[in-house]
Amino acid sequence: MGVWGVAGLYVAGVIGAGFASGQELIVFFVNYGAAGLVGALWAVLLLLLGTGLILESCAKHRASSYGQLFRALDRKLSILLEGLYGLFLLVGSSVMFAGMGAAASSPGKDLALRICSALLVYAILRGGVSSVVKVGGWLAPLLAVGLCGVAVMHLRQQPWVRPGPMGGWAALWPALEAGTLYACYNLGFALAYLASSSRYLTAKGQRWLVALVGSGVLGLTMLLLYFALGTLSVAQLQEPFPLANLVRGWGNTAVKTYTLLLWCAMFSTAAANSLALSSWFAQLDGLNWGAAALVAVGAGLAFSHLGFTRLISLAYPILGLAGLWLLAQVVRDAVS
């Protein structure tokens, strides 16, 4: 367990549908050309610092859920923040359940795949925090190595062509803003499962090692995919799953393998978000862990019927701003 399990849960939780499909990387980095590379490096630095500070705040206040951390950071607004954040987590897990269903080839199979995925998440949650951390530790290397492997193999066949010049400070500033929003958006989601699993990190060195390892793995994967996506045409970048273009020339088996990798990415994020919701629900009177897990997964499955695209457009931009507030709060907490 310990460092590697928590770091694995962190990586597996961040690599969700947007990351593994390539959509996030295009919107936040690739669209900015060469300046996007600077934005990506800046985002990795913020992820490193933000993750370490969140874990330090959890240790300082002995918080084992996002609700406890919110109460420690801002007691006056904690009830409002807990409710809003719980809603965002619910939408986040609903997006993943909807995405996992969308991997099916027909509407009937879509529903069946969503239900089966939700049941699998619930089965893992029944084992408690340690069970989810273990699964995250197994899936993180699979996701990172798989996505890095796709990028490297593609770049060996079709080297990256550097986009136009940075364009000076005028182009660089928007790229840094995008990198900031990207890091804060992911830190906003990561807070939940970092708080739920922080109990396994008893020393300061362990907490910062999780931040270093987790952010380093994410950063390497982001950069390789940034270069690989830079080889695609504008039309290919506008597709729902642009990363699929990297493997289409390798045969049907490669496409199916990538689809499985994408499903695993969405599954790991759904499990991480459901873990955080279960931890919060379990603190309510009358709910044991099994009931809390059932409510968290059941609600996520119910909201998934709203659809993948609609859910993303509704929640993700707002969560980026919420993450910016969170980063400011943990920085203030660290220096106070």
Buried (B, 14 or more C-beta within 10 A) or exposed (E): BBBBBBBBBBBBBBBBBBBBBBBBBBBBBBBBBBBBBBBBBBBBEBBBBBBBBBBBBBBBBEBBBBBBBBBBBBEEEBEEBBEBBBEBBBBBBBBBBBBBBBBBEEEEEBBEBBBEBBEBBBEBBEBBBEBBBBBBBEBBBBBBEBBBEBBEBBBEEEEBEEBEEBBEEEBBEBBBBBBBBBBBBBBBBBBBBBBBBBBBBEEEEBBBBBBBBBBBBBBBBBBBBBBBBBBBEEEBBEBEBBBBBBBEEBEEEBBEBBBEBBBBBBBBBBBBBBBBBBBBBBEEEEBEBBBBBBBBBEBBBEBBEBBBEEBBEEBBEBBBEBBBBBBEBBBEBBEE
